[in-house]
Amino acid sequence: MRFIRLALAIALLACVAALVTYRVKDPERHTLDDEARAAAPGQFVRLADGVTHYETTGPDTGQVVILAAAFSVPAYLSDSLFQRLGRAGFRAVRFDYYGRGWSDRLDTTYGLDLFVRQMTGLLDSLGVRGPVDVVGLSFGAAIVTDFADRHPDRVRSLVYIDPVFNTGRQLPPRERTAFAWDWYMVFRGGTDAMAEGQRDDFLHPERHRDWVERYRVQQQFKGTREAWRRTRVAIAVAPHQEEQLRRVGASPRPVLVVWGRQDTGALITESDALLAAMPRATLVPVDSAGHLPHLEQPDVVVPAVAAFLTAEP
């Protein structure tokens, strides 16, 4: 009996120690509410699924361009492109996906249909009903392709920047349950790994010293990592987008593809398959740039995008 009591005491102490360690190491200590959002730039709107954070720039009468960000990086990913398009006279719109940045963390399935619904609802809330120019950055390409497929009459043109599409992936065991995912993210350093890994998107990360800290801001809010996990799960079971790309590519609307030559995540050689699906697309390779050429080479990318958007369809 003494041995059993000792074993139980040790097990209890181990559980308490694990719980304390979890609380100490877990960055998600705050609830995303109105008080927290007071520090955020831009505006907020309550859509069908929840509160969405968005920003606009440029004249209200300008040609509308909506920018869709990457898998986990909030809307600030479009910096330089967003700002310069506004100064060039376009009405640029960008937003944080649900589960990212300053938008709501939802208890729902984070599939492409959720983000397309969010994008559609935002445009409706802004009174934008006509065709718009749509820019997809990284995984944003998967979202805007789905948007164009579902709402072809609302898309005037498409711009892809180092696009990442849903072509299927094996879901690692640690992502299959919230418990395993939490263990990896908190105890195994996954949270820090995701933040530090953002440097890999640049050819010269030393020129973007604040990038990791900007990313960490969203990681303090409860529900962030679970939103990412649910997105990965939804992507893993969703249909591949090859057929969808062919349907979207069959439209006469213009398509521009911008790709950093030194991107190590989405290789520029993958552009061959995209151009085959979208034969009317124009490819602009960007030298001395990784996954985010609009940030590393804005003087090349922004004029190319602006000229494309200004041209007659």
Buried (B, 14 or more C-beta within 10 A) or exposed (E): EEEEEEEEEEEEEEEEEEEEEEEEEBBBEEEBEEEEBEEBEBEBBEBEBBBBBBBBBBEEEBBBBBBBBBBBBBBBBBBBBBBBBBEBEBBBBBBBBBBBBBBBBBEBEBBBBBBBBBBBBBBBEBEBEEBBBBBBBBBBBBBBBBBBBBBEEBBBBBBBBBBBBBEEEEEEEBBBEEEBBBBBBBBEEBBBEBBBBBBEBBBEBEEBEEBBEBBBBBBBBBBBBBBBBBBBBBBBEBEEBEEBBEBBBEBEBBBBBBBBBBBEEBEBEBBEEBBEBBEEBEBBBBEEBBBBBBBBBBEBBBEBBBEBBEEEE
